[in-house]
Amino acid sequence: MVLQGYGYLLVFTLVCILVPSLALGLSWLLRPKAVGPGNFTTYESGCEPIGGAWIQFNIRYYMFALAFVIFDVETVFLYPWAVAFNQLGLFAFIEALIFIAILVLGLVYAWRKGALEWS
Amino acid sequence: MKLSQGVELVSLLVLTAMVVAAAMGVVLSPSIVYAAFLLGLVFLGIAGMYLLLNADFVAAAQVLIYVGAVNVLILFAIMLVNRRKVYREVKLGAVRQLVAIAVCVSLFALLLYTNLNTVWLLTPEVTALPSGIVTLGQHFFNEYLLPFELASVLLLVALIGAIILARREFVPDRGEENLELVERPKELVAVKEE
């Protein structure tokens, strides 16, 4: 066997597949099967939806996606450091802090520029 | 066959079926949004295959980069440009289909040729390898320290550049209509966003 310690992952994956399929399947079995025009509307916090759900979204949301992608890539770099933390010692800790500090500069810039505001 | 090998084989089969089905869905789905979500499923399945090949860091990077970053960007790109347009098919008919078939068959033939002509080195007795992530971390903080720190500077440049481009501060003199191309017209904002 090649994989060590991934049994938990397998169990978690199975539970993750089981829970939503059970919830949806059971409710499909139990609910009354009434068909009306309300079945096909978009659910929006119980309010009447205005317009379609497939609209062109505001470009402002793109900034959140871009910031997320940057910090996502940062996670890839920090992941080996976090796993090997015990073997690496203080020097690597300081280096990782510098790494994070440089990226926090970007976050501060984004904040100051108002890229993180909804408005 | 031991239990662990059986689990591995079943996982591989399930993952393969999932990846193939989702990839077919990406190609065949008429809705581009469904295609994008199915593409995320394909990436997740490939990450699972990396795990089965004992490449745990590659699997983590696959989930973070492809499912996290690439797929999110694809979805956002769809959300930003998604307009219900009636697309007209290119009137080429048989020529288009012939070209598509030729490209697909030649790609498949190339893959098959490579598969049959490669000597696959199978080492059956791989037991309890040390995790490659620890080794990778040690290399990061010894001989590859400068590239590691430079990567953060690169990410910083990318972040600031993305903000500047998305805020359109450096729009060259094209006037207002350049903004209107990307920004959504106001009356469509009526759909609740809060």
Boltz contact constraints between the chains, C-beta under 6 A:
constraints:
  - contact:
      token1: [A, 1]
      token2: [B, 4]
      max_distance: 6.0
  - contact:
      token1: [A, 2]
      token2: [B, 54]
      max_distance: 6.0
  - contact:
      token1: [A, 2]
      token2: [B, 126]
      max_distance: 6.0
  - contact:
      token1: [A, 4]
      token2: [B, 128]
      max_distance: 6.0
  - contact:
      token1: [A, 50]
      token2: [B, 190]
      max_distance: 6.0
  - contact:
      token1: [A, 50]
      token2: [B, 191]
      max_distance: 6.0
  - contact:
      token1: [A, 51]
      token2: [B, 191]
      max_distance: 6.0
  - contact:
      token1: [A, 55]
      token2: [B, 188]
      max_distance: 6.0
  - contact:
      token1: [A, 55]
      token2: [B, 191]
      max_distance: 6.0
  - contact:
      token1: [A, 56]
      token2: [B, 82]
      max_distance: 6.0
  - contact:
      token1: [A, 56]
      token2: [B, 83]
      max_distance: 6.0
  - contact:
      token1: [A, 56]
      token2: [B, 184]
      max_distance: 6.0
  - contact:
      token1: [A, 57]
      token2: [B, 79]
      max_distance: 6.0
  - contact:
      token1: [A, 57]
      token2: [B, 80]
      max_distance: 6.0
  - contact:
      token1: [A, 58]
      token2: [B, 184]
      max_distance: 6.0
  - contact:
      token1: [A, 59]
      token2: [B, 182]
      max_distance: 6.0
  - contact:
      token1: [A, 59]
      token2: [B, 183]
      max_distance: 6.0
  - contact:
      token1: [A, 62]
      token2: [B, 76]
      max_distance: 6.0
  - contact:
      token1: [A, 62]
      token2: [B, 166]
      max_distance: 6.0
  - contact:
      token1: [A, 63]
      token2: [B, 166]
      max_distance: 6.0
  - contact:
      token1: [A, 65]
      token2: [B, 72]
      max_distance: 6.0
  - contact:
      token1: [A, 65]
      token2: [B, 76]
      max_distance: 6.0
  - contact:
      token1: [A, 66]
      token2: [B, 162]
      max_distance: 6.0
  - contact:
      token1: [A, 69]
      token2: [B, 69]
      max_distance: 6.0
  - contact:
      token1: [A, 70]
      token2: [B, 155]
      max_distance: 6.0
  - contact:
      token1: [A, 70]
      token2: [B, 158]
      max_distance: 6.0
  - contact:
      token1: [A, 70]
      token2: [B, 159]
      max_distance: 6.0
  - contact:
      token1: [A, 72]
      token2: [B, 64]
      max_distance: 6.0
  - contact:
      token1: [A, 72]
      token2: [B, 68]
      max_distance: 6.0
  - contact:
      token1: [A, 72]
      token2: [B, 69]
      max_distance: 6.0
  - contact:
      token1: [A, 75]
      token2: [B, 64]
      max_distance: 6.0
  - contact:
      token1: [A, 76]
      token2: [B, 61]
      max_distance: 6.0
  - contact:
      token1: [A, 76]
      token2: [B, 64]
      max_distance: 6.0
  - contact:
      token1: [A, 77]
      token2: [B, 151]
      max_distance: 6.0
  - contact:
      token1: [A, 80]
      token2: [B, 133]
      max_distance: 6.0
  - contact:
      token1: [A, 80]
      token2: [B, 136]
      max_distance: 6.0
  - contact:
      token1: [A, 80]
      token2: [B, 137]
      max_distance: 6.0
  - contact:
      token1: [A, 80]
      token2: [B, 140]
      max_distance: 6.0
  - contact:
      token1: [A, 81]
      token2: [B, 137]
      max_distance: 6.0
  - contact:
      token1: [A, 83]
      token2: [B, 133]
      max_distance: 6.0
  - contact:
      token1: [A, 83]
      token2: [B, 134]
      max_distance: 6.0
  - contact:
      token1: [A, 84]
      token2: [B, 134]
      max_distance: 6.0
  - contact:
      token1: [A, 84]
      token2: [B, 137]
      max_distance: 6.0
  - contact:
      token1: [A, 84]
      token2: [B, 138]
      max_distance: 6.0
  - contact:
      token1: [A, 88]
      token2: [B, 141]
      max_distance: 6.0
  - contact:
      token1: [A, 92]
      token2: [B, 141]
      max_distance: 6.0
  - contact:
      token1: [A, 95]
      token2: [B, 141]
      max_distance: 6.0
  - contact:
      token1: [A, 99]
      token2: [B, 152]
      max_distance: 6.0
  - contact:
      token1: [A, 102]
      token2: [B, 152]
      max_distance: 6.0
  - contact:
      token1: [A, 102]
      token2: [B, 156]
      max_distance: 6.0
  - contact:
      token1: [A, 103]
      token2: [B, 152]
      max_distance: 6.0
  - contact:
      token1: [A, 103]
      token2: [B, 155]
      max_distance: 6.0
  - contact:
      token1: [A, 106]
      token2: [B, 156]
      max_distance: 6.0
  - contact:
      token1: [A, 106]
      token2: [B, 159]
      max_distance: 6.0
  - contact:
      token1: [A, 109]
      token2: [B, 160]
      max_distance: 6.0
  - contact:
      token1: [A, 110]
      token2: [B, 163]
      max_distance: 6.0
  - contact:
      token1: [A, 113]
      token2: [B, 163]
      max_distance: 6.0
  - contact:
      token1: [A, 115]
      token2: [B, 163]
      max_distance: 6.0
